[in-house]
Amino acid sequence: MGLESMIGGEGFLTTKINDLVNWGRKNALWPMPFGTACCAIEMMATFSGRYDISRFGAEVVRFTPRQSDLLIVSGRICLKMMPVLQKIYRQMPEPKWVISMGACASCGGVFDTYTMIQGVDQFIPVDVYVPGCPPRPESLLDAVFEVQKIVSGEKLDSGKHGS
Amino acid sequence: MSDDTPPPETPPGDASPSNQQPAPHPVRAALPPLIESRILDEVTHGGQTGFIVRTPDQRAILEHLRFEQNFEFLKDITAIDFLGRDTIERFQVVYVLYRIPDKLNIRLHAWLPEEVESVPSVVDLWDSARWSERETHDMFGIVFDGNPDLRRLLMPEDFPAFPLLKDYPLKGRGERRQFPLVRPRGNEMVEDAPLPYPVSIGRGMHTPEYVEEVQRESKPRKK
């Protein structure tokens, strides 16, 4: 049915430990939703039945950063919210990845004013940007695929994995 | 009659052609003469009437409207900055009142000179003035004498400016860049000092080359 039918025969396989860990990690991303605006509505649609992010293994949405490894920043980040976002990012255990969803999180969008952060990538590292205002759920799914590609390229002895 | 406000509109179907002077607003007519004489002007827009006074004359009028004319609901307190306009003072503090039984809105505009920093608070008249005065203080720096808790409401408490003043730039004075840069280095999180804007540690959306390209291709906005 699954992996065992592909292995066949004696029921064992040979692989590199790096590939095995990355394979497990990329198919079990646990998102931490940081929804502050309308992008969060599209994010909820992505999590729910019609688009169903669980088809790609990322359905375990945790509202505590200590249990997640994928931060989805969806919405406007203002002056008062940026320290909160940084604190949440710091609380996430390694390894972790960040999606900046939508125009506002990526570059401030139309809100070029005194209180709007013009792109969260100025203050936390961002792996994947999603364009759109707000992006369609398909776009967020594509961003998750991009994160999966990044995860499968990680090296276990790199700093990202906290060796 | 100051020339900064539009002339009062005649309420439709109220004034007869022969009558040049429309009847005073019933709320104004019910004011005591001593208070009523302090009203500089009357503006009606969209069926809502506003009286224009000077600070601190609005306090007596508000007390009368609250207790004698039963305006039990203070909708909002805000302010207007007329910097660069030809007005008698720089600021106007605006009170929006509502009387629930006959659904009557009344505005009260109080001219506030730039050098006078404080106006009397109306917290003792309406409890809802607490947050309205805090917001107006947060945005304009106007101090409301008598408000028991005049902290900032919307902006961070250490914010150095009053952002709705007309001489405050729309994009701020760099407050939105004053955060440390958090990034993983090895197994530990480090905080770097704020980097000059624009900066990118992601995939190069905001590299200096990109910004130069955007600035080269974008034309200045027409006036």
Chai-1 contact restraints between the chains, C-beta under 6 A:
chainA,res_idxA,chainB,res_idxB,connection_type,confidence,min_distance_angstrom,max_distance_angstrom,comment,restraint_id
A,L79,B,P156,contact,1.0,0.0,6.0,A-B,restraint_1
A,L79,B,R176,contact,1.0,0.0,6.0,A-B,restraint_2
A,K80,B,P156,contact,1.0,0.0,6.0,A-B,restraint_3
A,M82,B,F179,contact,1.0,0.0,6.0,A-B,restraint_4
A,Q86,B,V182,contact,1.0,0.0,6.0,A-B,restraint_5
A,R90,B,M189,contact,1.0,0.0,6.0,A-B,restraint_6
A,T113,B,L170,contact,1.0,0.0,6.0,A-B,restraint_7
A,Y114,B,P163,contact,1.0,0.0,6.0,A-B,restraint_8
A,Y114,B,G172,contact,1.0,0.0,6.0,A-B,restraint_9
A,I117,B,R176,contact,1.0,0.0,6.0,A-B,restraint_10
A,D121,B,S200,contact,1.0,0.0,6.0,A-B,restraint_11
A,D121,B,G202,contact,1.0,0.0,6.0,A-B,restraint_12
A,Q122,B,V199,contact,1.0,0.0,6.0,A-B,restraint_13
A,F123,B,F179,contact,1.0,0.0,6.0,A-B,restraint_14
A,F123,B,L181,contact,1.0,0.0,6.0,A-B,restraint_15
A,I124,B,V182,contact,1.0,0.0,6.0,A-B,restraint_16
A,P125,B,R183,contact,1.0,0.0,6.0,A-B,restraint_17
A,P125,B,I201,contact,1.0,0.0,6.0,A-B,restraint_18
A,V126,B,G202,contact,1.0,0.0,6.0,A-B,restraint_19
A,G159,B,G186,contact,1.0,0.0,6.0,A-B,restraint_20
A,G162,B,N187,contact,1.0,0.0,6.0,A-B,restraint_21
